[in-house]
Each structure stands twice: as C-alpha cells, then as structure tokens.
Amino acid sequence: MINKDIIILGIESSCDETAVAVVKNGREVLSNVINTQIEIHTEYGGVVPEIASRNHIRNISTVFIESINQSGIGYDDIDAIACTYGPGLVGALLVGLSYGKALSFALGKPLVGVNHIEGHIASNYITYPELKPPFVCVMMSGGNTQIVLVKDYTSFEVLGKTRDDAVGEAFDKVARVVGLGYPGGPKVDELAKQGNDTIDMPKTHFENLDFSFSGIKTAVINLNHNNPKINKANLCKSFEKTITEILIENTNKAVDITGVKTVVLAGGVSANSYIRQEFLNLEKDGLKVYMPEMKLCTDNGAMIASAGYYSFINGKRDELSLNAVPNLKLSY
Ligand code: KG4
C-alpha cells in the first residue's frame, strides 16, 4: 500500500465565523483562514442569525480562495471536503454546507459531514501531535457544555451535559447584565482579573455528571439588580471561580468513573485564563491536562478538517443530499 499524505479541506460556518482551512494528515495546518463577524454583531449585543447567514454568503468564496492560496496546494491535492453540518444556526450552517457540497460535486472529491463538537475536540490534535484517545473531554462553548469520554477518534460517550444553559451562554449573559457588552466571555475574563472572590454563588449538584448554569446566572442577575453599587470585578471573579469549581468537580468524577487520567478542554470557554490555570493545577493530582492553543479555542476550519480526516480514514462518506442539523448530537 502507498503511504500517501491525506489533505482535507475543512469548512466551518455554524455561527459567526466563516472559516476554511487545509490540513495534512489531520494534524498539520497548511492554512487556516477565519473571517469573524464579531464587530457586526456587537452592535446588537449578540449574534443575529439572519445577519450571520448573509455575511457567510458574502465572505465564503474569498475565505476559500485565500485558504487555498495560503496552503500552496492545488485542487487536485485535496482528498476530501469536510464540512460542519451541525449543531449550530441552521441558516449559517447551510451556507458552508452548500458551498462544501458544490465544491465536492465540481471537484469530484468526497464530502464528509462533521459534527461541530467533534471539531472542537479535534482542535487539540493540532496543538498536541502526541495526543491520542482515550481521554475525558470537557467541552465548553457558547452552545454546548458536556463531559465526553473520547474512546477513539470517532467514538464518543457523553457522560454528562448541561440541563439548561451552556457555560458560554452564562458568561455572555453575565457580561450583558454587568454592562460589559458582547462578546461577553473575554470581557468577564479580563474584569475578573481585577476582582476578588468575595461573593457566595449557588452551585447545583446532580447524582450524575450533568450540569446546570441557570441558577448561578440568575443569582448574578439578581445580585447586580438589587445592589447597583456592587463591585462588578468581584462579581465576575466570584462567578468565574464558582463556574470553574463546578467544571472541575464533574471532571474529577469523570476521571474516577472512567479511570482515564487524561483530561482535554475544548470549545470557546476553554480560552478563559482562570479556567486554564485551574485545570492545569490538576496535573499536581497526577492528571495529564491538554487545552487547545488560544487561536484554536474558538470556531475555525482547521478543527473541522482534523475531525473530518479521522472520519474520512474511518470510511465516512456523505451524499450530496446531506442536510444541516441544527441540534446534531454526538453519536455514541
Ligand atoms: O466554541 P465557540 O467559539 O462557539 C460555539 O461553538 O459555541 O464559543 C463561544 C463562547 C462564547 O460564549 C464566548 O463568550 C466564550 O466562548 N468565550 C469565553 C472566552 N473566550 C470566548 N468565555 C470565557 N472566557 C473567555 N476568555
């Protein structure tokens, strides 16, 4: 058998980033072009789905061409087109997916649909060439929060998930009520650095590894509403610290249940400086902890190409009838 490099083109458009990347053998990034719409949506205090879709349409060809040019490959070098098909905003997803399907048809290359969550997990394969499953993944983004046992590159077991808000959603809401604006997570992160953990916050516990973040979110809203002079930096710090404790408590339970001592962070909230530092501290307890490099924490095409590579070599091929699935779950 000839040992040939496998080149995957990855397309991501599930929310407010239009992104296209070229990745070799699932790990080596040849290009990773991202057009973010953050500035556009800031005016509205959050992502407006219709505006996101329209901007994806406006940008996707330019992002694609720039990604091909930066990678130095020709169309013939591409082995497959990997494309996010869920979860996410349906109109936004459809833009990237339709573009991917058109490329697949025009270039005669196989189409591989990718679950966005698998993409976030795979961002770590790019940052750490030595990382291999099994590991416990703490997936925390704007739309999802779950603890996943990654048994193999394409085999997942969800051990616990949020019963209400995603952790990123809670960060964004707290930022909004405190008056920090959008995007909330990074602003709470910055303000919390100036504060102290002086305010008690509620924690919700479950028998299993599920999460709930609506109680702590409401507590922050009420504290802020009832005490107009409250120190906002202390509020942010106390919120961030309690959220981190909740994430770490469930991670430790997952490690105990599975016996797997490798912990991997994924998703936009894994860019939080306090969460990163506290998870790294778990290495003192004998765990090995990985987290994506900052530029790969939030949405990008490289992570989709990496996840697509593992699906592709595992035999996954999709028909051109593949549709967007806004509430796509991790299959296990
Ligand atoms: O993974 P992501 O880019 O999009 C989804 O797939 O949902 O995550 C976006 C989320 C937002 O809620 C954003 O506020 C949060 O990640 N985020 C952060 C930080 N950077 C981004 N949350 C806390 N601290 C940060 N530094």
Residues whose N, C-alpha, C, O or C-beta is under 5 A from the ligand:
A	BS01	KG4	S141 G142 G143 G168 E169 F171 D172 P183 G184 G185 P186 D189 G267 G268 V269 A271 N272 S273 C297 T298 D299
